[in-house]
Amino acid sequence: MEYVEIIIYGNVQGVLFRHTAKQMADQLGITGRVQNEPDGSVKIAAYGQKDTLQKLIDWCRKGTEWSRVNDVKVEWKDATEKLTTFEIL
């Protein structure tokens, strides 16, 4: 099990980014959470197999049809908790 934190910058709030990220995570079998940040970015904390997490990262670089992704920061970390679902906060 791997853990990654992804921060997506651009026009990513109010464009169904969190909802679609949850759909993608559920489809890939990834657990974790997604939330809007005060600076206008979206943060994802995700747990899963490295190859499926990479698919989520690749999706984040594209976003939804209504979003505009300017930058994506990815940080791989040690998994410290175990979640059983993917939540929108």
PyRosetta script that sets phi, psi and omega in degrees:
from pyrosetta import init, pose_from_sequence

init()
pose = pose_from_sequence("MEYVEIIIYGNVQGVLFRHTAKQMADQLGITGRVQNEPDGSVKIAAYGQKDTLQKLIDWCRKGTEWSRVNDVKVEWKDATEKLTTFEIL")
pose.set_psi(1, 129.5)
pose.set_omega(1, 179.2)
pose.set_phi(2, -111.9)
pose.set_psi(2, 160.7)
pose.set_omega(2, 178.8)
pose.set_phi(3, -133.1)
pose.set_psi(3, 134.7)
pose.set_omega(3, 178.6)
pose.set_phi(4, -139.1)
pose.set_psi(4, 143.2)
pose.set_omega(4, 171.2)
pose.set_phi(5, -109.6)
pose.set_psi(5, 130.9)
pose.set_omega(5, -176.9)
pose.set_phi(6, -124.1)
pose.set_psi(6, 128.5)
pose.set_omega(6, 174.7)
pose.set_phi(7, -118.5)
pose.set_psi(7, 124.8)
pose.set_omega(7, -175.6)
pose.set_phi(8, -110.3)
pose.set_psi(8, 125.8)
pose.set_omega(8, -179.1)
pose.set_phi(9, -111.0)
pose.set_psi(9, 149.6)
pose.set_omega(9, 178.8)
pose.set_phi(10, 132.3)
pose.set_psi(10, -153.9)
pose.set_omega(10, 175.0)
pose.set_phi(11, -88.2)
pose.set_psi(11, 84.2)
pose.set_omega(11, -172.8)
pose.set_phi(12, -125.4)
pose.set_psi(12, 2.3)
pose.set_omega(12, 174.7)
pose.set_phi(13, -108.7)
pose.set_psi(13, 141.0)
pose.set_omega(13, -179.7)
pose.set_phi(14, 77.5)
pose.set_psi(14, 16.8)
pose.set_omega(14, -178.0)
pose.set_phi(15, -129.9)
pose.set_psi(15, 27.3)
pose.set_omega(15, 178.7)
pose.set_phi(16, 64.3)
pose.set_psi(16, 22.4)
pose.set_omega(16, -178.3)
pose.set_phi(17, -65.2)
pose.set_psi(17, -48.2)
pose.set_omega(17, -178.9)
pose.set_phi(18, -63.0)
pose.set_psi(18, -44.0)
pose.set_omega(18, -179.4)
pose.set_phi(19, -61.2)
pose.set_psi(19, -45.2)
pose.set_omega(19, -179.0)
pose.set_phi(20, -71.0)
pose.set_psi(20, -34.5)
pose.set_omega(20, 175.5)
pose.set_phi(21, -62.2)
pose.set_psi(21, -39.5)
pose.set_omega(21, 177.2)
pose.set_phi(22, -63.9)
pose.set_psi(22, -44.1)
pose.set_omega(22, 177.9)
pose.set_phi(23, -58.8)
pose.set_psi(23, -43.6)
pose.set_omega(23, 179.7)
pose.set_phi(24, -64.8)
pose.set_psi(24, -45.1)
pose.set_omega(24, 179.7)
pose.set_phi(25, -61.8)
pose.set_psi(25, -44.3)
pose.set_omega(25, 178.9)
pose.set_phi(26, -61.4)
pose.set_psi(26, -42.2)
pose.set_omega(26, 180.0)
pose.set_phi(27, -63.3)
pose.set_psi(27, -36.0)
pose.set_omega(27, -177.8)
pose.set_phi(28, -87.4)
pose.set_psi(28, -8.9)
pose.set_omega(28, -178.3)
pose.set_phi(29, 78.2)
pose.set_psi(29, 29.1)
pose.set_omega(29, -179.6)
pose.set_phi(30, -96.3)
pose.set_psi(30, 140.6)
pose.set_omega(30, 175.1)
pose.set_phi(31, -109.6)
pose.set_psi(31, 162.4)
pose.set_omega(31, 178.6)
pose.set_phi(32, 145.5)
pose.set_psi(32, -145.5)
pose.set_omega(32, -178.5)
pose.set_phi(33, -153.8)
pose.set_psi(33, 157.4)
pose.set_omega(33, 175.5)
pose.set_phi(34, -134.4)
pose.set_psi(34, 138.9)
pose.set_omega(34, -178.8)
pose.set_phi(35, -150.8)
pose.set_psi(35, 152.5)
pose.set_omega(35, 172.4)
pose.set_phi(36, -76.3)
pose.set_psi(36, 143.4)
pose.set_omega(36, 177.3)
pose.set_phi(37, -107.3)
pose.set_psi(37, 153.2)
pose.set_omega(37, -178.7)
pose.set_phi(38, -58.5)
pose.set_psi(38, -25.7)
pose.set_omega(38, -178.7)
pose.set_phi(39, -83.3)
pose.set_psi(39, 4.5)
pose.set_omega(39, 178.5)
pose.set_phi(40, 95.7)
pose.set_psi(40, -4.7)
pose.set_omega(40, 178.1)
pose.set_phi(41, -86.4)
pose.set_psi(41, 174.2)
pose.set_omega(41, 174.1)
pose.set_phi(42, -122.4)
pose.set_psi(42, 134.9)
pose.set_omega(42, 179.7)
pose.set_phi(43, -114.0)
pose.set_psi(43, 133.4)
pose.set_omega(43, 176.4)
pose.set_phi(44, -119.8)
pose.set_psi(44, 130.8)
pose.set_omega(44, 170.1)
pose.set_phi(45, -113.2)
pose.set_psi(45, 118.1)
pose.set_omega(45, -170.5)
pose.set_phi(46, -132.2)
pose.set_psi(46, 142.3)
pose.set_omega(46, 178.9)
pose.set_phi(47, -121.8)
pose.set_psi(47, 136.0)
pose.set_omega(47, 178.2)
pose.set_phi(48, 168.6)
pose.set_psi(48, -167.9)
pose.set_omega(48, 175.9)
pose.set_phi(49, -75.5)
pose.set_psi(49, 145.8)
pose.set_omega(49, -174.4)
pose.set_phi(50, -56.1)
pose.set_psi(50, -41.3)
pose.set_omega(50, -178.2)
pose.set_phi(51, -67.1)
pose.set_psi(51, -36.4)
pose.set_omega(51, 178.5)
pose.set_phi(52, -74.5)
pose.set_psi(52, -35.3)
pose.set_omega(52, 175.4)
pose.set_phi(53, -63.4)
pose.set_psi(53, -37.2)
pose.set_omega(53, 178.1)
pose.set_phi(54, -64.3)
pose.set_psi(54, -35.0)
pose.set_omega(54, 176.3)
pose.set_phi(55, -64.1)
pose.set_psi(55, -39.4)
pose.set_omega(55, 177.3)
pose.set_phi(56, -65.1)
pose.set_psi(56, -43.0)
pose.set_omega(56, 177.8)
pose.set_phi(57, -60.1)
pose.set_psi(57, -45.0)
pose.set_omega(57, 178.6)
pose.set_phi(58, -59.7)
pose.set_psi(58, -41.2)
pose.set_omega(58, 177.6)
pose.set_phi(59, -63.4)
pose.set_psi(59, -42.1)
pose.set_omega(59, -179.2)
pose.set_phi(60, -59.2)
pose.set_psi(60, -32.8)
pose.set_omega(60, -179.8)
pose.set_phi(61, -67.9)
pose.set_psi(61, -23.3)
pose.set_omega(61, 178.7)
pose.set_phi(62, -96.3)
pose.set_psi(62, -46.4)
pose.set_omega(62, -179.4)
pose.set_phi(63, 76.8)
pose.set_psi(63, -163.1)
pose.set_omega(63, 179.7)
pose.set_phi(64, -86.8)
pose.set_psi(64, 172.4)
pose.set_omega(64, 178.8)
pose.set_phi(65, -68.1)
pose.set_psi(65, -18.3)
pose.set_omega(65, -178.3)
pose.set_phi(66, -98.3)
pose.set_psi(66, -11.7)
pose.set_omega(66, -177.4)
pose.set_phi(67, -92.1)
pose.set_psi(67, 166.1)
pose.set_omega(67, 172.6)
pose.set_phi(68, -134.5)
pose.set_psi(68, 107.9)
pose.set_omega(68, -177.9)
pose.set_phi(69, -89.4)
pose.set_psi(69, 122.6)
pose.set_omega(69, 178.5)
pose.set_phi(70, -96.6)
pose.set_psi(70, -33.5)
pose.set_omega(70, -176.5)
pose.set_phi(71, -159.4)
pose.set_psi(71, 150.4)
pose.set_omega(71, 176.5)
pose.set_phi(72, -134.2)
pose.set_psi(72, 122.4)
pose.set_omega(72, 176.2)
pose.set_phi(73, -104.3)
pose.set_psi(73, 131.9)
pose.set_omega(73, -176.5)
pose.set_phi(74, -123.6)
pose.set_psi(74, 129.9)
pose.set_omega(74, 177.7)
pose.set_phi(75, -134.0)
pose.set_psi(75, 114.8)
pose.set_omega(75, 176.8)
pose.set_phi(76, -82.5)
pose.set_psi(76, 133.7)
pose.set_omega(76, -177.6)
pose.set_phi(77, -136.5)
pose.set_psi(77, 170.3)
pose.set_omega(77, 173.2)
pose.set_phi(78, -73.4)
pose.set_psi(78, 134.6)
pose.set_omega(78, 177.8)
pose.set_phi(79, -69.4)
pose.set_psi(79, 126.7)
pose.set_omega(79, -177.9)
pose.set_phi(80, -112.5)
pose.set_psi(80, -15.2)
pose.set_omega(80, 178.1)
pose.set_phi(81, -140.8)
pose.set_psi(81, 163.7)
pose.set_omega(81, -178.9)
pose.set_phi(82, -122.2)
pose.set_psi(82, 116.6)
pose.set_omega(82, 179.3)
pose.set_phi(83, -106.7)
pose.set_psi(83, 151.0)
pose.set_omega(83, -177.0)
pose.set_phi(84, -106.5)
pose.set_psi(84, -7.9)
pose.set_omega(84, -179.3)
pose.set_phi(85, -137.6)
pose.set_psi(85, 174.3)
pose.set_omega(85, 172.2)
pose.set_phi(86, -113.6)
pose.set_psi(86, 120.2)
pose.set_omega(86, -173.2)
pose.set_phi(87, -111.9)
pose.set_psi(87, 149.7)
pose.set_omega(87, 169.8)
pose.set_phi(88, -100.4)
pose.set_psi(88, 122.5)
pose.set_omega(88, 178.4)
pose.set_phi(89, -102.1)
pose.dump_pdb("model.pdb")
